[in-house]
Amino acid sequence: MKHIKVVLVALLPFAVYLLPERWIMQGHTLCLAHNLFGVECWGCGMTRALYSVAHLDFVAAWEFNHLVVVVAPLMVYIWSKCITRLIKMK
């Protein structure tokens, strides 16, 4: 069972990579600040930015949200920490 969890967590970023581009890059935003007040919050564009990073398009990622330089490495750290923790579990 532990091995299945490790494999699933390890493959999660690759599953995101395989999502169709139209699902991420097109359509309306789900951001409440944007939908209710018409202003962009600090997280607006982050999903598209992370998707762009996954596809190694760093310029587009930067254009979608400048905070991607903080969030992307942090997500990689948390992901690797989760895998490490799962492997070390008894």
Backbone as CSV, one residue per row, in Angstrom:
resi,resn,N_x,N_y,N_z,CA_x,CA_y,CA_z,C_x,C_y,C_z
1,MET,0.830,-1.207,0.000,0.000,0.000,0.000,0.863,1.255,0.000
2,LYS,1.957,1.210,0.780,2.852,2.367,0.860,3.458,2.667,-0.506
3,HIS,3.820,1.636,-1.237,4.442,1.825,-2.539,3.484,2.471,-3.537
4,ILE,2.231,2.128,-3.419,1.219,2.720,-4.296,1.097,4.215,-4.019
5,LYS,1.088,4.593,-2.745,0.999,6.011,-2.382,2.204,6.778,-2.910
6,VAL,3.387,6.204,-2.757,4.614,6.865,-3.226,4.549,7.082,-4.736
7,VAL,4.134,6.066,-5.457,4.048,6.174,-6.913,3.003,7.211,-7.315
8,LEU,1.855,7.211,-6.663,0.804,8.179,-6.996,1.252,9.611,-6.741
9,VAL,1.888,9.845,-5.602,2.370,11.193,-5.286,3.489,11.587,-6.249
10,ALA,4.357,10.648,-6.581,5.456,10.936,-7.498,4.951,11.273,-8.896
11,LEU,3.873,10.646,-9.310,3.344,10.867,-10.661,2.393,12.056,-10.769
12,LEU,2.007,12.638,-9.659,1.055,13.751,-9.677,1.486,14.908,-10.584
13,PRO,2.727,15.406,-10.495,3.113,16.500,-11.402,3.040,16.107,-12.877
14,PHE,3.314,14.852,-13.179,3.245,14.408,-14.566,1.803,14.338,-15.052
15,ALA,0.884,14.021,-14.162,-0.535,14.030,-14.507,-0.990,15.455,-14.818
16,VAL,-0.512,16.412,-14.039,-0.837,17.824,-14.301,-0.255,18.250,-15.642
17,TYR,0.950,17.779,-15.929,1.606,18.099,-17.195,0.774,17.624,-18.392
18,LEU,0.104,16.510,-18.223,-0.659,15.924,-19.322,-2.058,16.513,-19.505
19,LEU,-2.483,17.394,-18.603,-3.794,18.026,-18.761,-3.842,18.809,-20.067
20,PRO,-4.957,18.770,-20.755,-5.066,19.543,-21.997,-4.915,21.042,-21.740
21,GLU,-4.206,21.699,-22.619,-3.939,23.132,-22.462,-5.214,23.956,-22.407
22,ARG,-6.208,23.577,-23.163,-7.452,24.366,-23.184,-8.152,24.344,-21.832
23,TRP,-7.960,23.289,-21.024,-8.573,23.229,-19.698,-7.980,24.287,-18.778
24,ILE,-6.725,24.606,-18.966,-6.029,25.525,-18.064,-6.014,26.946,-18.615
25,MET,-5.703,27.101,-19.881,-5.445,28.431,-20.448,-6.691,29.160,-20.929
26,GLN,-7.792,28.462,-21.071,-9.002,29.109,-21.567,-10.085,29.059,-20.506
27,GLY,-11.075,29.875,-20.686,-12.208,29.853,-19.770,-12.149,30.983,-18.760
28,HIS,-13.136,31.011,-17.909,-13.261,32.073,-16.917,-12.500,31.715,-15.647
29,THR,-12.122,32.729,-14.919,-11.413,32.536,-13.662,-12.378,32.128,-12.549
30,LEU,-11.858,31.417,-11.571,-12.642,31.054,-10.398,-12.365,31.981,-9.222
31,CYS,-11.502,32.966,-9.413,-11.092,33.874,-8.342,-12.274,34.732,-7.874
32,LEU,-12.581,34.642,-6.584,-13.695,35.419,-6.031,-13.434,36.917,-6.075
33,ALA,-12.189,37.329,-5.792,-11.860,38.759,-5.827,-12.088,39.320,-7.226
34,HIS,-11.678,38.564,-8.216,-11.850,39.026,-9.592,-13.322,39.001,-10.012
35,ASN,-14.027,37.950,-9.653,-15.428,37.824,-10.059,-16.353,38.775,-9.310
36,LEU,-16.093,39.024,-8.034,-16.975,39.888,-7.247,-16.633,41.369,-7.358
37,PHE,-15.326,41.665,-7.346,-14.913,43.073,-7.281,-14.189,43.563,-8.528
38,GLY,-13.845,42.661,-9.422,-13.173,43.063,-10.651,-11.700,43.402,-10.480
39,VAL,-11.103,42.995,-9.380,-9.672,43.254,-9.157,-8.924,41.923,-9.093
40,GLU,-7.675,41.969,-9.494,-6.871,40.755,-9.438,-6.190,40.638,-8.081
41,CYS,-6.231,39.441,-7.513,-5.551,39.200,-6.242,-4.127,38.716,-6.526
42,TRP,-3.361,38.447,-5.495,-1.985,37.995,-5.659,-1.900,36.612,-6.284
43,GLY,-2.965,35.857,-6.222,-2.948,34.510,-6.770,-3.464,34.413,-8.195
44,CYS,-4.024,35.495,-8.699,-4.579,35.466,-10.056,-3.492,35.115,-11.069
45,GLY,-3.771,34.118,-11.877,-2.836,33.678,-12.897,-1.866,32.609,-12.432
46,MET,-1.924,32.232,-11.156,-0.950,31.275,-10.634,-1.114,29.889,-11.249
47,THR,-2.340,29.450,-11.472,-2.544,28.137,-12.087,-1.930,28.121,-13.482
48,ARG,-2.182,29.158,-14.242,-1.602,29.243,-15.589,-0.089,29.375,-15.523
49,ALA,0.412,30.098,-14.537,1.862,30.243,-14.378,2.513,28.904,-14.050
50,LEU,1.926,28.151,-13.135,2.486,26.850,-12.771,2.386,25.865,-13.936
51,TYR,1.309,25.938,-14.676,1.174,25.098,-15.868,2.272,25.444,-16.873
52,SER,2.554,26.737,-17.029,3.610,27.171,-17.945,4.982,26.701,-17.468
53,VAL,5.221,26.749,-16.170,6.486,26.241,-15.629,6.614,24.752,-15.909
54,ALA,5.546,24.007,-15.745,5.573,22.568,-16.009,5.934,22.283,-17.462
55,HIS,5.586,23.202,-18.340,5.902,23.051,-19.757,7.149,23.841,-20.146
56,LEU,7.903,24.265,-19.143,9.184,24.966,-19.315,9.057,26.271,-20.089
57,ASP,7.921,26.919,-19.997,7.707,28.231,-20.612,7.782,29.276,-19.498
58,PHE,9.004,29.625,-19.113,9.216,30.490,-17.961,8.816,31.939,-18.228
59,VAL,8.932,32.377,-19.460,8.532,33.749,-19.797,7.029,33.912,-19.616
60,ALA,6.266,32.958,-20.128,4.803,33.018,-19.964,4.432,32.914,-18.496
61,ALA,5.125,32.049,-17.760,4.845,31.907,-16.328,5.042,33.230,-15.617
62,TRP,6.122,33.929,-15.915,6.417,35.220,-15.304,5.328,36.236,-15.658
63,GLU,4.852,36.202,-16.888,3.815,37.139,-17.320,2.474,36.870,-16.639
64,PHE,2.161,35.601,-16.364,0.904,35.281,-15.699,0.911,35.726,-14.241
65,ASN,2.017,35.483,-13.545,2.102,35.882,-12.133,3.568,35.866,-11.709
66,HIS,4.067,37.017,-11.257,5.470,37.143,-10.860,5.809,36.302,-9.631
67,LEU,4.834,35.974,-8.820,5.097,35.183,-7.615,5.389,33.719,-7.922
68,VAL,5.342,33.347,-9.180,5.647,31.969,-9.553,7.084,31.606,-9.191
69,VAL,7.972,32.597,-9.105,9.371,32.312,-8.738,9.477,31.880,-7.278
70,VAL,8.470,32.176,-6.482,8.435,31.733,-5.086,7.603,30.455,-4.958
71,VAL,6.452,30.447,-5.595,5.505,29.355,-5.424,5.986,28.061,-6.073
72,ALA,6.531,28.114,-7.275,6.961,26.893,-7.969,8.045,26.141,-7.192
73,PRO,9.136,26.814,-6.752,10.123,26.075,-5.960,9.556,25.561,-4.637
74,LEU,8.667,26.320,-4.036,8.046,25.887,-2.792,7.201,24.630,-3.010
75,MET,6.481,24.578,-4.104,5.674,23.394,-4.407,6.561,22.175,-4.683
76,VAL,7.686,22.385,-5.356,8.621,21.283,-5.606,9.184,20.777,-4.280
77,TYR,9.510,21.695,-3.383,10.030,21.319,-2.067,8.989,20.505,-1.287
78,ILE,7.756,20.985,-1.247,6.694,20.288,-0.513,6.425,18.923,-1.137
79,TRP,6.421,18.848,-2.451,6.203,17.583,-3.150,7.305,16.588,-2.816
80,SER,8.563,17.024,-2.869,9.670,16.116,-2.562,9.669,15.716,-1.088
81,LYS,9.299,16.633,-0.211,9.197,16.333,1.216,8.114,15.280,1.466
82,CYS,7.007,15.390,0.768,5.906,14.422,0.905,6.352,13.040,0.443
83,ILE,7.056,12.972,-0.676,7.562,11.690,-1.160,8.551,11.095,-0.167
84,THR,9.454,11.929,0.339,10.438,11.458,1.317,9.758,10.920,2.562
85,ARG,8.756,11.629,3.046,8.026,11.206,4.235,7.300,9.868,4.008
86,LEU,6.715,9.715,2.819,6.026,8.479,2.482,7.007,7.304,2.401
87,ILE,8.185,7.551,1.861,9.181,6.485,1.754,9.694,6.063,3.122
88,LYS,9.864,7.020,4.013,10.413,6.726,5.362,9.379,6.137,6.310
89,MET,8.091,6.178,5.954,7.046,5.626,6.816,7.224,4.125,6.968
90,LYS,6.837,3.633,8.116,6.911,2.187,8.355,5.599,1.525,8.005
